Structures are given as structure tokens and as C-alpha cells.
Amino acid sequence: MAKKKLTLSVDEDLLSEAKKLSALEGKSLSCIVEEYFEGLVIERWARDLCGDLGLVVLEPTTESEVPRNRPKGLDAAKTMRGQRDGRARGYRNCSADTR
């Protein structure tokens, strides 16, 4: 996917701390912001998926509760594999993008 430039205005102290963090992690600020945006998108995707699967709320649960609460007739493994494969094609490893 093509990248686009983005201009942000942030608090000076926050920017200073973010630069230190990015240096410690060996990532660029762009990479950190992109990862954050991806997290927001994934969170939204998970809520939408829950709606599509008829789950009202996505709540933390134990492994034993998952099969018990799964909607009848749902092939969860197939559904998740398809969703994961589609999303994986869009992800990029930006850890090599250190500027």
C-alpha cells in the first residue's frame, strides 16, 4: 500500500517522550503512529465482527466459555481464518522502518 504524509501537532513534552520511546524500541515515530492507528482499526473490526456473529458485547472470557457461548452452527475457525488472512495481507512490518 502507498504511504501518505501526515502532519500532526502534539504537546512538546509528549513528543520528546515519544521520540525516546521510539529510539528504545528501534522504531520510527511514523511506525509507532501507524501501529496505533492499526490498533484502532482492529478494535473497530473486532466490534463489527462481534455484531456480524450475533455477539452483543466482546468481553474477556475463559477458554472453556468460548465453545459454550458460540452461536449455534457457527464455524468459528473458518470465519476467523478468513478474517485473519484478509487482514494479514494488509499489515506491514514497519520495525525495519527506523528513521
KAPE-V764867 format. One record per helix or strand. SS is the DSSP state (alpha for helix, beta for strand). FROM is the first residue (numbers start at 1). LEN is the number of residues. If there is no record, write none. Layout:
# KAPE-V764867
ss=SS from=FROM len=LEN
ss=SS from=FROM len=LEN
This chain:
# KAPE-V764867
ss=alpha from=12 len=14
ss=alpha from=29 len=24
ss=alpha from=63 len=7
ss=alpha from=76 len=15
